[in-house]
Amino acid sequence: MKRHVLVLFFIVFCCEYICATPAVDSIRLYFHHGYSVLDFSLRDNRKVLDDFIRRMVFLSSDTTKHIISLHVEGHASPSGMDVANRRLSERRAGQVLEYIRSRVTFPNSLVYVLAEGVDWDGLADLVEKDPSVPAREQVLEILRHAPLWVYDTNGKIVNGRKKQLMDLCGGTVYRVLQERFFAELRNVYIELHYDVLPVQEVGRDSTVLPLVEIVQENEGTGDMPCRDTIAEYEIVSVEEPLYRFALKTNLIYDIVLMPSLEAEYRINNRWSINLEGEVAWWKIDSKHKYYQLATISPEGRYWFKTKAPWHGHYLGLFGGFSWYDLENGGRGYKGEAEMVGVSYGYMFPVGRYLSFEAGIGMGYMHSKYEEYLPIDGHYVYQQTNRLNYFGPLKLKFSLVWRLWDVNRKKGGMR
């Protein structure tokens, strides 16, 4: 009789355990090209992560749930060297885990961290879902079956998965993959595994639940426990179009009634091109007062010590042309000028889409102008002069509007 009771008890216990329903709560956080710093303004990173932390805390206090494990997987795109991408994916995963630990506490036994490196499986899934990818079947064949590396008899790498993709159709297919999918692969994927226990188990000793406590209930401030910029990783000529374009106005020129407008296009993490223009076209004919000046100046910029795109130092090389007519009731000057020089500046964010830029430009300017005098209602030519000048040519404190790419995909992989 006792044996039958024990067997019955064992069966009931096993049924209760088996009836526990496994469940997964997952999110994906995205990173800028070449960076391991978690940018909360990128996509919906802040909201997604903070909501996940709230759900994690709620699960720990729910007696019908039993948290099993927390999986954190770091990923990178195929751009750059494989070893560097693996380190980059490891640091991305570490950044996210460190932020979660700053908000909640939980046992180390719950955590599993994986530095995946290049997310080849994720790329294959994206290609499979997009029938418009050129040479799609060949791409999938390479992604699923081509070896990561092919060595010769001397142990030297002679081929591999990435090279085959880059060689396909003369490189056009790889550029399509780069522009369309690589931004989706630069991410950290998080899974929270837990069991939904049967109703009969409600009220059992809550010590079966892992200890998870909230540390900060309000939304994250965006300040990471540690910052780590790895700009040298994943260098590539074509970037994902995130914050790639910016419009600016120089507040200093605006104050002196010379409205300015600038447009800057970011080629990649290191290089950008800037086009600047100012126009002041004021005149009072009756008093012979003219304040007319127009300038256009293209500039190439090299960015360094950047904390994130559009946040850091730059050195620039610029040229420019000006047309002017300046008179204040007496002798007037009308002419043209050409200039060339170097610039230095620093840009820093002040909001989700706004930044400030401070900078200075030094260089050489050559001008040829005519002097004239207003006499009896006429402007009488006096002489032609030339000016050669070396010194400050630009001074700026600009308001920057960083434009988000309207064509980016919403959400990303799930």
C-alpha positions in Angstrom: 0.0 0.0 0.0 2.8 2.4 0.9 4.5 1.6 -2.4 1.3 2.6 -4.3 1.0 5.8 -2.4 4.7 6.7 -3.2 4.2 5.9 -6.9 1.1 8.0 -7.0 2.8 10.9 -5.3 5.7 10.7 -7.7 3.4 10.7 -10.7 1.5 13.7 -9.4 4.8 15.6 -8.8 6.1 14.8 -12.2 2.8 15.8 -13.9 2.9 19.2 -12.1 6.5 19.7 -13.2 5.8 18.7 -16.8 2.7 20.9 -16.9 4.8 24.0 -16.2 4.7 25.9 -19.5 8.1 27.3 -20.7 8.0 30.8 -22.0 10.5 33.3 -23.5 10.6 37.1 -23.4 13.0 38.5 -25.9 14.2 41.9 -27.2 16.8 43.2 -29.6 18.9 46.3 -29.1 20.8 48.0 -32.0 24.3 49.6 -32.2 26.0 52.1 -34.5 28.5 50.9 -37.0 31.8 50.1 -35.3 30.6 51.0 -31.7 30.0 49.0 -28.6 28.4 52.0 -26.7 24.7 51.5 -26.2 23.0 54.6 -27.7 19.6 55.0 -26.2 18.5 57.4 -28.9 19.0 54.8 -31.6 15.7 53.4 -32.8 13.7 52.4 -29.7 16.6 51.2 -27.5 15.6 53.1 -24.4 11.9 52.1 -24.4 12.6 48.5 -25.3 15.2 47.9 -22.7 13.4 49.8 -19.8 10.2 47.9 -20.6 12.1 44.6 -20.5 13.6 45.4 -17.1 10.1 46.3 -15.7 8.8 42.9 -17.0 11.8 41.1 -15.5 11.1 42.6 -12.1 7.4 41.8 -12.4 8.1 38.2 -13.3 10.3 37.8 -10.2 7.4 38.9 -7.9 4.8 36.7 -9.7 4.4 33.4 -7.8 3.0 31.8 -11.0 6.3 32.4 -12.8 9.7 30.9 -12.3 12.7 32.6 -14.0 15.1 30.1 -15.5 17.8 32.0 -17.3 18.9 35.2 -19.0 20.6 34.8 -22.4 22.6 37.8 -23.8 24.0 37.4 -27.4 26.2 40.0 -29.0 26.3 40.2 -32.8 28.1 42.2 -35.5 27.9 42.5 -39.3 30.3 41.0 -41.8 32.2 44.3 -42.2 35.7 44.3 -40.9 38.0 41.5 -39.5 36.4 38.4 -37.9 38.5 38.6 -34.7 37.6 42.3 -34.3 34.0 41.6 -34.9 34.0 38.9 -32.2 35.5 41.3 -29.7 33.0 43.9 -30.7 30.1 41.6 -30.2 31.5 40.6 -26.8 31.7 44.2 -25.7 28.2 45.0 -27.0 26.8 42.1 -24.9 28.9 43.3 -21.9 27.5 46.9 -22.2 23.9 45.7 -22.2 24.4 43.2 -19.4 26.2 45.9 -17.3 23.4 48.3 -17.8 20.8 45.7 -16.8 22.8 45.0 -13.7 22.8 48.7 -12.8 19.0 48.6 -12.8 18.3 45.2 -11.2 20.1 42.6 -9.2 20.0 38.9 -10.0 22.2 35.8 -9.4 25.1 35.1 -11.8 23.8 31.6 -12.2 21.0 33.0 -14.3 23.2 34.6 -16.9 24.5 33.1 -20.2 26.6 35.4 -22.4 27.5 34.6 -26.0 29.8 36.6 -28.3 28.5 35.5 -31.6 30.7 37.7 -33.8 29.2 38.0 -37.3 25.6 37.0 -37.3 25.6 34.8 -40.5 22.4 33.0 -39.5 20.6 36.3 -39.0 21.8 37.5 -42.5 20.6 34.3 -44.1 17.1 34.8 -42.4 16.9 38.4 -43.7 17.9 37.4 -47.3 15.4 34.5 -47.2 12.6 36.9 -46.3 13.4 39.4 -49.1 12.7 38.0 -52.6 14.1 41.2 -54.2 17.7 40.4 -53.2 19.7 39.9 -56.5 21.1 36.4 -57.0 19.2 35.4 -53.9 19.6 31.6 -54.3 23.3 31.9 -54.8 23.6 34.2 -51.7 21.6 31.7 -49.6 23.8 28.8 -50.9 26.9 30.7 -49.8 25.5 31.7 -46.4 24.3 28.2 -45.6 27.0 26.0 -47.0 30.2 27.9 -47.8 32.9 27.4 -45.2 33.8 30.4 -43.1 37.5 30.0 -44.2 39.3 28.0 -46.9 43.0 27.3 -46.3 45.7 26.2 -48.7 48.3 23.6 -47.9 50.5 26.1 -46.1 47.7 27.2 -43.8 47.1 30.5 -45.6 43.5 31.7 -46.0 42.7 31.7 -49.8 38.9 31.9 -49.8 35.9 32.0 -47.5 32.2 32.9 -47.1 32.7 36.6 -47.1 35.0 36.6 -50.1 32.5 34.6 -52.1 29.8 37.1 -51.3 32.1 40.0 -52.2 33.0 38.4 -55.5 29.4 37.5 -56.5 28.3 39.6 -59.5 31.3 41.8 -59.3 30.6 43.0 -55.7 27.1 44.5 -56.5 25.3 41.9 -54.5 27.5 42.4 -51.4 26.8 46.2 -51.6 23.1 45.5 -51.6 23.4 43.3 -48.5 25.6 45.9 -46.9 23.2 48.7 -47.4 20.0 46.8 -46.8 20.8 44.4 -43.9 24.1 45.1 -42.1 22.5 47.7 -39.8 20.1 45.0 -38.6 22.9 42.6 -37.7 24.7 45.1 -35.3 22.7 44.2 -32.2 22.4 42.4 -28.9 19.7 39.8 -28.6 18.3 39.1 -25.1 16.1 36.2 -24.1 14.6 35.8 -20.6 13.5 32.1 -20.1 10.9 31.3 -17.5 8.3 28.8 -16.6 4.6 29.5 -16.1 3.7 27.2 -13.2 0.4 25.4 -12.8 -2.3 27.0 -10.7 -1.9 24.4 -8.0 1.6 25.6 -7.3 0.6 29.2 -6.5 1.3 29.9 -2.9 4.3 27.6 -2.7 7.5 28.9 -1.0 8.7 31.8 -3.1 12.3 30.9 -2.4 12.1 28.9 -5.7 12.2 32.2 -7.5 15.5 33.8 -8.3 16.2 37.0 -6.4 15.6 39.9 -8.7 15.3 43.4 -7.2 14.7 46.8 -8.8 17.6 49.2 -8.3 16.2 52.2 -10.1 12.5 52.4 -11.0 12.5 55.5 -13.2 13.6 55.4 -16.8 17.2 55.0 -17.5 19.2 58.2 -17.8 21.2 56.8 -20.7 24.5 57.0 -18.7 26.3 53.7 -19.1 28.4 52.3 -16.2 31.4 52.4 -18.6 31.9 53.9 -22.1 33.9 52.1 -24.7 34.3 53.4 -28.2 35.8 51.0 -30.8 35.8 53.0 -33.9 38.4 50.9 -35.6 36.2 47.9 -35.8 33.9 47.1 -38.7 35.4 49.8 -41.0 33.6 49.8 -44.3 33.1 52.2 -47.2 29.3 52.0 -47.2 27.4 52.8 -43.9 23.9 52.2 -42.8 22.0 55.5 -43.4 21.4 56.4 -39.7 21.8 60.1 -38.8 23.6 60.5 -42.1 22.5 64.0 -42.9 22.4 67.2 -40.9 21.1 70.8 -41.5 22.7 73.6 -39.6 22.6 77.4 -39.1 25.5 79.5 -37.6 24.0 81.5 -34.8 26.9 84.0 -34.8 26.2 84.9 -38.5 22.5 85.0 -37.8 23.0 87.6 -35.1 24.9 89.9 -37.4 22.0 89.6 -39.9 23.8 87.3 -42.3 21.5 84.3 -42.4 23.4 81.0 -42.8 22.5 77.5 -43.9 24.8 74.4 -43.9 24.2 70.9 -45.0 26.5 68.0 -43.9 26.6 64.5 -45.2 28.3 61.8 -43.3 30.1 59.3 -45.6 31.2 57.0 -42.8 32.4 57.1 -39.2 35.5 59.1 -40.2 34.6 61.3 -43.1 31.9 63.8 -44.0 31.4 66.6 -46.5 29.9 70.0 -45.5 28.5 72.7 -47.7 28.1 76.2 -46.1 26.4 79.3 -47.4 25.6 82.8 -46.1 23.7 85.6 -47.6 23.2 89.2 -46.4 21.5 91.3 -49.0 20.5 94.5 -47.3 20.5 98.0 -48.8 19.1 101.5 -48.3 19.6 103.3 -51.6 18.6 106.7 -50.3 21.4 106.7 -47.7 23.9 104.9 -49.9 24.1 102.0 -47.4 24.8 98.5 -48.7 25.4 95.4 -46.7 25.5 92.7 -49.4 27.6 89.6 -48.9 27.2 86.1 -50.2 29.5 83.2 -49.5 29.6 79.5 -50.5 32.2 77.2 -49.0 32.5 73.4 -49.4 34.5 71.4 -46.8 35.8 67.9 -46.3 36.0 66.7 -42.6 37.9 64.0 -40.8 36.3 63.0 -37.5 38.3 61.7 -34.5 37.8 60.8 -30.9 34.1 60.4 -31.6 31.8 59.1 -28.9 29.0 58.4 -31.3 28.1 59.6 -34.8 27.9 63.4 -34.8 29.6 63.6 -31.4 33.3 64.4 -31.4 36.1 66.4 -32.9 36.9 67.0 -36.6 39.6 68.6 -38.8 38.5 70.1 -42.1 39.9 71.4 -45.3 37.7 74.1 -47.0 37.6 76.4 -49.9 35.1 79.1 -50.8 34.0 82.1 -52.9 32.4 85.4 -51.8 30.7 88.2 -53.6 30.2 91.5 -51.7 29.2 95.2 -52.0 29.8 97.1 -48.8 29.1 100.8 -48.2 28.1 102.9 -45.2 27.2 106.2 -46.8 30.7 107.0 -48.1 33.3 105.0 -50.0 32.1 101.6 -51.1 33.8 98.4 -52.0 32.5 95.9 -54.5 34.3 92.7 -55.4 34.9 89.0 -55.2 37.1 86.8 -53.0 38.5 83.3 -53.0 39.7 81.5 -49.9 41.2 78.2 -48.7 42.0 77.0 -45.2 41.8 74.4 -42.5 39.2 74.2 -39.7 38.8 72.5 -36.3 35.5 71.9 -34.5 33.6 69.9 -32.0 30.0 68.7 -32.1 28.0 67.5 -29.2 24.3 66.4 -28.8 21.8 68.4 -26.8 18.7 66.4 -27.6 17.3 63.5 -29.6 17.8 65.2 -33.0 19.6 68.5 -32.0 23.3 69.2 -31.5 25.6 72.2 -31.2 28.8 72.7 -33.2 31.6 75.0 -32.3 34.5 75.7 -34.7 37.1 78.0 -36.2 38.7 78.2 -39.6 42.1 79.6 -40.5 43.5 80.2 -44.0 44.4 82.4 -46.9 42.0 84.8 -48.8 42.6 86.7 -52.0 40.2 89.5 -53.0 40.0 91.8 -56.0 37.6 94.7 -55.5 36.6 98.1 -56.9 36.3 101.3 -54.8 33.6 103.8 -55.6 32.1 107.0 -54.3 28.4 108.1 -54.3 28.4 111.4 -56.2 25.3 113.3 -57.4 23.2 110.1 -57.3 25.8 108.1 -59.2 28.4 105.6 -58.0 31.8 106.8 -59.4 34.6 104.3 -59.9 37.8 105.3 -58.1 40.3 102.4 -58.4 40.8 98.6 -58.4 42.7 97.0 -55.5 43.7 93.5 -54.4 43.9 92.1 -50.9 45.9 89.1 -49.7 45.0 88.0 -46.2 46.0 85.2 -43.9 44.3 84.6 -40.6 40.9 83.6 -39.1 38.2 83.1 -41.8 35.4 81.3 -40.0 33.9 81.4 -36.6 30.9 79.3 -35.8 28.5 78.2 -33.1 25.9 76.3 -35.0 22.6 74.7 -34.2 22.5 71.3 -35.8 19.4 69.3 -36.8 20.4 65.7 -37.2 17.9 64.1 -39.6 16.9 60.5 -39.1 16.8 58.3 -42.1 13.1 58.0 -43.1 13.7 54.8 -45.1 15.1 52.8 -42.2 13.1 49.6 -41.3 11.0 49.7 -38.2 11.5 47.3 -35.5 14.2 45.0 -36.9 14.5 41.3 -36.5 12.4 39.4 -34.0 
